[in-house]
Amino acid sequence: MKLNELSLAVEPPAPVLQLRDACGAEWPNITASRERSAAKLKALRVHLTATVPHDTTLVVFGSLARNEFTAESDVDWTLLVDGAANPEHWDTTQRIRAKLGSLGINPPTAGGAFGSLTFSHDLIHKIGGDDDTNQNTTQRLLLLLESACIGPGRAYEHVVESILTRYIEEDLLSPNDTPFRVPRFLLNDFARYWWTMAVDFAHKRRVRQADKWALRTTKLRLSRKLLYSAGLLSCYLCGEHFRGARRSNPYHDARQVTQFLAHLVRTTPLDIVARVVLDSFGESSVAGRAIFDTYDEFLGVMNDSGKRETLERLRPEEAASNAVYQEARQLGTKFHGAVTRLLFQEPLREFTIHYGVF
């Protein structure tokens, strides 16, 4: 298969499971994490759907939204408000927090970007510039890269499509321009977010005095790098999927691109990468197989309470002699190499050189 044969139909069986079966792999940790995530999402929908007002959506992020939930995962969430401010919204967040606590779910990191209210106005209108804070950027791009809604999704769907509309339509420099190409505005923001995560890692290490630095390092090398890779591939797919498409009205065409991307948003990073591997390289891809073999091992480490605790407590001066950290570091090196090989193979090489470098 070729890259431009990507189908929008990504209903079960999920691409990552199709790839697993096609190449005769096991990937027990990926499979178990997907099953664990599905069960957790179902439980949250049962317990929380009635709690959420009609002009809001409860959105979850992180490993749960990526279908990578482990026994030690917490749940990053926000109440997304797409309407007039209402005192009831704050009360709703308190009820959500209490319900999650009663279900024994680990809360988001205190003082972070999650666990409270998010208003659609800032996500849609404050892209770039001085008002686009780290928190606003984080919430907006994770909404596109790793999110799932609990309960009514009207607010979620409207906000996602509005954000994508801004990215696509503001790429049109003239009435004769076409959106049937790689969306540079969106790709640049994915790249900015990746570098922001890397810079923030150094900041957090200094401020938190190396607290959980080994765990954060491991996630940066694997799950965060996966996010960025999936974002890049989503943008590349726009260029290839619409190659040769006939132009009409640029804003009508932009609507098609927005819908294409909105569909990808509803999948997971692993599924986006798996679909590209299947459609562009096939199940015999050495780099593709290495990506998922390595990521399966990573999820095994994340789901091992002993290893995870070691990474949470490890001091920097202990890293060189610690077997768990060295295992995690080797996985990061293998994952980096596999992703790099994939991105620089044809047909992706052209896109990576032309768009991923400058």
C-alpha positions in Angstrom: 0.0 0.0 0.0 1.0 3.6 -0.5 0.7 6.6 1.8 -2.1 8.2 -0.1 -4.2 5.1 0.3 -4.9 5.9 3.9 -8.5 5.2 4.7 -10.5 7.4 7.1 -12.2 4.3 8.4 -10.2 3.4 11.5 -13.0 1.5 13.3 -12.1 -1.7 15.2 -10.0 -3.7 14.7 -7.7 -0.8 15.5 -4.6 -0.2 13.2 -2.2 -1.2 15.9 -4.0 -4.5 16.3 -4.1 -5.0 12.6 -0.3 -4.5 12.4 0.2 -6.8 15.4 -1.7 -9.6 13.6 -0.2 -8.9 10.2 3.4 -9.2 11.4 2.7 -12.1 13.9 3.7 -10.1 16.9 2.4 -10.5 20.5 2.7 -7.0 22.1 1.0 -8.1 25.3 1.5 -4.8 27.0 0.0 -2.8 24.2 -3.0 -5.2 24.1 -3.5 -5.2 27.8 -3.2 -1.4 28.1 -5.9 -1.0 25.4 -8.2 -3.3 27.2 -7.5 -1.6 30.5 -8.1 1.8 29.0 -11.4 0.7 27.4 -12.7 -0.6 30.7 -11.6 2.5 32.6 -13.2 4.8 30.0 -16.4 2.8 30.2 -16.5 3.0 34.0 -15.9 6.8 33.9 -18.7 7.3 31.4 -21.1 5.3 33.6 -20.2 7.3 36.7 -19.7 10.8 35.3 -21.8 11.3 32.2 -24.8 12.6 34.2 -22.5 15.0 36.1 -21.5 17.1 33.0 -23.7 20.1 31.9 -24.8 20.3 28.3 -22.4 23.1 27.4 -19.4 21.3 28.6 -17.4 18.1 28.0 -15.3 16.2 30.5 -12.1 15.5 28.6 -9.4 13.1 29.6 -5.8 13.1 28.4 -2.6 11.2 29.0 -2.2 7.4 28.9 -5.9 6.9 29.3 -6.7 8.9 26.2 -3.8 7.2 24.3 -5.2 3.7 25.2 -2.0 3.1 27.2 -3.5 3.0 30.7 -1.4 1.1 33.3 -2.1 0.1 36.9 -0.1 3.1 38.1 -1.5 5.8 35.8 -3.3 8.8 37.0 -6.1 10.5 35.0 -5.4 14.0 33.6 -8.8 15.7 32.9 -10.4 19.0 32.4 -14.0 20.3 32.2 -14.0 22.0 28.7 -16.5 24.9 28.7 -17.8 26.0 25.3 -20.3 28.7 26.3 -21.0 31.5 28.7 -19.3 31.3 32.1 -21.5 29.9 34.9 -20.8 29.4 38.6 -22.2 25.9 38.2 -19.1 24.9 36.1 -16.8 25.2 39.1 -19.2 23.2 41.3 -19.1 20.5 38.6 -15.4 20.3 38.8 -15.6 19.7 42.5 -18.1 16.9 42.0 -15.9 15.3 39.3 -12.9 15.5 41.6 -14.9 13.9 44.4 -16.3 11.1 42.2 -12.8 10.3 40.8 -11.5 10.1 44.4 -14.2 7.8 45.4 -13.3 5.5 42.5 -9.7 5.4 43.7 -8.3 7.2 40.6 -5.0 9.0 41.0 -5.5 12.8 40.5 -3.5 14.9 38.1 -0.3 16.5 39.2 -1.1 19.4 41.6 -0.6 22.9 40.1 -0.5 21.5 36.5 -2.6 22.2 33.5 -5.4 19.7 34.4 -8.0 19.0 37.1 -10.1 22.1 36.6 -11.8 24.3 34.0 -10.7 25.1 30.5 -12.5 27.7 28.4 -12.8 27.4 24.6 -12.1 31.0 23.9 -8.4 30.9 24.8 -7.8 27.6 23.0 -9.3 28.9 19.8 -8.2 32.5 19.7 -4.9 32.6 21.6 -2.7 30.6 19.2 0.8 32.2 19.3 1.7 35.5 20.7 2.3 36.6 24.3 -1.1 35.4 25.5 -0.5 31.8 24.4 0.9 30.6 27.7 2.5 27.2 28.3 -0.7 26.0 29.9 -2.9 27.1 27.0 -0.5 25.6 24.4 -0.4 22.3 26.4 -4.2 22.0 26.7 -4.8 23.0 23.0 -2.2 20.6 21.5 -3.0 17.7 23.8 -6.6 18.2 22.8 -5.4 17.4 19.3 -2.8 14.8 20.1 -4.2 12.7 23.0 -7.7 13.3 24.2 -11.0 11.5 24.7 -14.3 12.8 25.9 -16.5 11.4 28.7 -20.2 11.9 28.3 -21.7 14.4 25.8 -19.1 15.5 23.2 -20.8 18.5 21.6 -18.4 21.0 23.2 -15.4 18.8 22.6 -16.2 18.3 18.9 -17.0 22.0 18.3 -13.8 23.2 20.0 -11.5 20.6 18.2 -13.0 21.6 14.8 -12.7 25.3 15.6 -9.0 24.9 16.5 -8.3 23.0 13.4 -10.2 25.5 11.3 -7.9 28.3 12.6 -4.8 26.2 11.8 -6.0 25.3 8.3 -7.7 28.6 7.1 -4.9 30.8 8.4 -2.4 28.8 6.3 -4.2 30.3 3.2 -2.1 33.2 2.1 -4.3 34.3 -0.8 -7.7 33.5 -2.4 -5.8 31.4 -4.9 -4.0 29.3 -2.3 -5.1 25.7 -1.5 -5.3 23.8 1.8 -4.6 20.6 0.0 -1.0 20.4 1.3 0.9 19.8 4.5 -0.5 22.4 7.0 2.6 24.3 8.1 0.9 26.3 10.8 -0.3 23.2 12.6 3.0 21.3 12.0 5.0 24.3 13.4 2.9 24.3 16.6 3.4 20.5 17.0 7.1 21.2 16.7 7.0 24.1 19.1 5.2 22.0 21.6 7.8 19.2 21.4 10.6 21.6 22.0 8.6 23.2 24.8 8.3 19.8 26.5 12.0 19.3 26.2 12.8 22.8 27.7 10.2 22.4 30.4 11.8 19.2 31.4 15.0 21.0 32.3 13.0 23.7 34.2 11.1 21.1 36.2 14.3 19.2 37.1 15.7 22.4 38.5 12.6 23.6 40.4 11.6 20.2 41.7 15.2 19.2 42.6 15.2 16.1 40.5 11.9 14.7 41.9 10.8 11.9 39.5 13.3 13.1 36.9 14.0 9.5 35.7 10.3 8.8 35.1 9.9 12.1 33.3 13.0 11.4 31.2 11.7 8.0 30.2 8.3 9.4 29.2 10.0 12.2 27.2 12.0 9.7 25.3 9.1 7.5 24.5 5.5 8.6 25.0 6.2 12.3 24.4 8.3 11.5 21.3 5.4 9.3 20.1 3.0 12.2 20.4 5.3 14.4 18.3 5.8 11.7 15.7 2.0 11.1 15.4 1.5 14.9 15.0 4.1 15.1 12.2 2.5 12.1 10.4 -0.9 13.6 10.7 0.3 16.7 8.9 2.2 14.6 6.3 -1.0 12.7 5.6 -2.8 15.8 4.7 -0.3 16.5 2.0 -0.4 13.0 0.6 -4.1 12.2 1.1 -5.2 15.3 -0.9 -2.5 15.2 -3.5 -4.1 15.7 -6.9 -7.4 16.7 -5.4 -9.3 19.2 -7.5 -9.6 22.7 -6.1 -12.9 24.5 -5.7 -13.4 27.2 -3.1 -10.4 27.4 -0.8 -12.6 27.6 2.3 -14.7 24.7 1.2 -11.5 22.8 0.5 -10.3 23.8 4.0 -13.4 22.2 5.5 -12.4 18.9 3.9 -8.9 19.1 5.4 -10.4 20.0 8.8 -12.7 17.0 8.8 -9.8 14.7 7.8 -7.7 15.9 10.7 -10.7 15.8 13.1 -11.0 12.2 12.3 -7.4 11.6 13.1 -7.8 13.4 16.4 -10.3 10.8 17.4 -7.7 8.0 17.0 -4.6 7.4 19.1 -0.9 8.2 18.4 -0.1 4.5 18.2 -2.9 3.9 15.7 -1.8 6.8 13.5 1.7 5.4 13.4 0.5 1.9 12.8 -1.7 2.9 9.9 1.2 4.7 8.2 3.4 1.7 8.7 0.7 -0.6 7.2 -0.2 1.6 4.3 3.3 2.9 3.4 5.7 0.1 4.3 3.7 -3.1 5.1 4.0 -5.5 7.9 7.6 -6.4 6.9 8.9 -2.9 7.9 11.9 -3.4 10.2 11.6 0.1 11.6 7.9 -0.2 12.1 8.2 -3.4 13.9 11.0 -2.0 16.1 8.8 1.0 17.1 6.1 -1.2 18.4 8.3 -3.9 19.9 10.1 -1.2 21.9 7.0 0.7 22.9 5.5 -2.6 24.2 8.5 -3.1 26.4 8.1 0.5 27.6 4.5 0.0 28.6 5.6 -3.1 30.4 8.0 -1.0 32.5 5.3 1.6 33.2 2.9 -1.1 34.4 5.5 -2.8 36.7 4.9 -1.1 40.0 8.4 -1.9 41.3 10.2 -0.5 38.2 8.0 2.5 38.1 8.6 3.3 41.8 12.3 2.9 41.2 12.1 5.5 38.4 10.1 7.8 40.5 12.5 7.7 43.4 15.9 7.5 41.6 18.4 10.2 42.2 20.6 11.4 39.3 23.8 10.2 40.9 22.4 6.7 41.1 21.4 6.4 37.4 24.7 5.0 36.0 24.5 1.9 38.2 20.7 1.4 38.3 19.5 -1.5 36.1 15.9 -0.2 35.7 17.0 3.2 34.5 19.5 1.7 32.1 16.8 -0.6 30.8 14.5 2.4 30.3 17.4 4.4 28.7 18.1 1.6 26.2 14.4 1.5 25.2 14.5 5.3 24.6 17.6 4.9 22.4 16.0 2.0 20.4 12.7 3.9 20.0 14.5 7.0 18.8 16.5 5.0 16.2 13.4 3.2 14.9 11.3 6.4 14.6 14.2 8.2 12.8 14.6 5.3 10.4 10.9 5.3 9.6 10.7 9.1 9.1 13.7 9.1 6.7 12.5 6.2 4.5 10.5 6.8 1.4 7.7 7.9 1.0 8.1 9.8 4.3 11.7 11.0 3.7 10.6 13.8 1.3 8.1 15.1 3.8 10.6 15.0 6.7 13.4 16.8 4.9 11.0 19.4 3.4 8.8 20.1 6.4 10.3 18.5 9.5 13.7 20.2 9.3 12.7 23.8 8.3 
